[in-house]
Amino acid sequence: MPTVFYRAHDVVITDDVYAIWKPEPQVYDLEALEDMHVEHDGRPARLALLVAGALATAGAAAAFTFTDGAGRFVVAAAVLSFPPLTNQAIRIFTPVVWLLRARYAGAGVTLFTTSNAITLLRVRRSLMRAFAANAASVERLDRSGYAEDYQRLNTLL
């Protein structure tokens, strides 16, 4: 019976497979997973909000030249307060999305996606433990002389 290192409603990690059920069911053999790494999702929405903030600031600065008296103070306050507000809007409306990626049989795959960094670290740590357990079991098979038979059986199943 395989050892389960992580179990959630959409992911199961054992000492020989990584199985994910959402968005579509996929089962990956741990021996074929390579180059596992964590990435941030490149969000075009973040760039769009930043450009909108820069354009609004430039427009307010242009309006500064057309106003006089008390209107200049209002425009100056808008120019000074808009960048922090844009930064806060970027943080609120575009949460960070973390991706756990790897190569499986020569192709790039996304193993896990979440906006919760703690969950991502738990899945990554569980995968590392599963890799260590898998390597230990393959090493035991090698020492006992069953590695070749095990590989042949694995390809047949």
C-alpha positions in Angstrom: 0.0 0.0 0.0 1.5 3.4 -1.0 2.3 6.0 1.6 0.2 9.2 1.3 2.2 12.4 1.8 -0.6 14.9 1.0 -4.3 14.6 0.5 -6.7 17.4 -0.3 -10.0 17.5 -2.2 -8.2 18.0 -5.5 -4.7 16.6 -5.0 -3.2 13.3 -3.8 0.5 12.8 -3.4 1.9 9.3 -2.7 5.3 7.8 -2.8 4.9 6.8 -6.5 2.3 9.1 -8.1 1.0 12.7 -8.1 -2.7 12.8 -8.9 -4.7 16.0 -9.5 -8.5 15.9 -10.1 -9.2 19.5 -11.1 -9.5 21.0 -13.8 -9.2 17.6 -15.4 -8.0 14.3 -13.8 -4.2 13.7 -14.3 -1.9 11.2 -12.8 1.8 11.7 -13.0 4.5 9.1 -12.2 7.0 10.6 -9.8 9.9 9.0 -11.6 9.1 10.9 -14.8 8.7 14.4 -13.2 11.7 16.6 -13.7 12.7 20.3 -13.1 10.0 21.1 -10.6 9.9 24.9 -9.8 7.6 27.6 -8.5 6.5 30.6 -10.7 4.3 33.7 -10.3 1.5 34.1 -12.7 2.2 36.9 -15.2 -0.9 39.1 -14.8 -1.7 41.5 -17.7 -4.4 43.0 -15.4 -1.7 44.3 -13.1 0.1 46.0 -16.0 -3.2 47.5 -17.2 -3.9 49.0 -13.8 -0.4 50.4 -13.6 -0.8 52.0 -17.0 -4.2 53.4 -16.1 -2.7 54.9 -12.9 0.2 56.5 -14.9 -2.2 57.9 -17.5 -4.4 59.4 -14.8 -1.4 60.9 -13.0 -0.2 62.4 -16.3 -3.7 63.8 -17.1 -3.9 65.4 -13.6 -0.4 66.9 -14.1 -1.6 68.3 -17.5 -4.7 69.8 -15.8 -2.4 71.4 -13.3 -1.2 73.8 -16.0 -4.8 74.9 -16.9 -6.0 75.6 -13.4 -5.1 78.4 -11.0 -5.6 79.2 -7.4 -7.4 76.6 -5.2 -7.8 74.3 -8.2 -4.0 73.7 -8.3 -4.1 72.4 -4.7 -6.8 69.9 -5.6 -4.9 68.7 -8.7 -1.7 68.5 -6.7 -3.4 66.4 -4.0 -4.8 64.1 -6.7 -1.4 63.7 -8.3 0.3 62.9 -5.0 -2.4 60.5 -3.8 -3.1 58.6 -7.0 0.0 56.3 -7.2 -0.5 54.9 -3.6 -4.2 54.3 -4.4 -3.3 52.6 -7.7 -0.8 50.4 -5.9 -3.5 49.4 -3.3 -6.0 48.7 -6.1 -3.4 46.5 -7.8 -2.9 44.5 -4.6 -6.7 44.1 -4.0 -7.9 43.3 -7.5 -5.1 41.1 -8.7 -4.1 38.6 -6.1 -0.8 36.7 -6.5 -1.3 33.3 -8.2 1.4 30.7 -7.6 2.1 27.9 -10.0 4.0 24.7 -9.3 5.4 23.6 -12.7 7.5 20.6 -13.9 8.5 18.7 -16.9 6.8 15.3 -17.5 7.9 13.1 -20.3 9.6 16.1 -22.0 6.6 18.4 -21.8 5.9 21.3 -19.5 3.0 20.7 -17.1 1.4 22.8 -14.4 1.1 20.5 -11.3 -0.7 22.9 -9.0 -2.1 26.4 -9.0 -3.2 28.5 -6.0 -3.3 32.0 -4.6 -2.4 30.7 -1.1 1.3 30.5 -0.6 1.1 28.3 2.4 -0.8 25.6 0.5 1.7 25.8 -2.3 4.6 25.3 0.1 2.8 22.3 1.7 2.2 20.7 -1.7 5.8 21.3 -2.7 7.2 20.0 0.6 5.0 16.9 0.3 6.2 16.3 -3.3 9.8 16.6 -2.1 9.2 14.0 0.6 7.5 11.7 -2.0 10.5 12.1 -4.3 12.8 11.1 -1.4 10.7 8.1 -0.5 10.4 7.1 -4.2 14.2 7.3 -4.6 14.7 5.2 -1.5 12.3 2.5 -2.7 13.9 2.4 -6.2 17.3 2.1 -4.5 16.1 -0.8 -2.4 14.8 -2.5 -5.5 18.2 -2.0 -7.2 20.1 -3.5 -4.3 17.8 -6.5 -4.2 18.1 -7.0 -8.0 14.4 -6.4 -8.8 14.7 -3.0 -10.4 14.6 -4.3 -13.9 11.6 -6.5 -13.3 9.8 -3.6 -11.5 10.4 -1.3 -14.5 9.1 -3.9 -16.9 6.0 -4.5 -14.8 5.5 -0.7 -14.6 5.5 -0.4 -18.4 3.1 -3.2 -18.8 0.6 -1.8 -16.4 
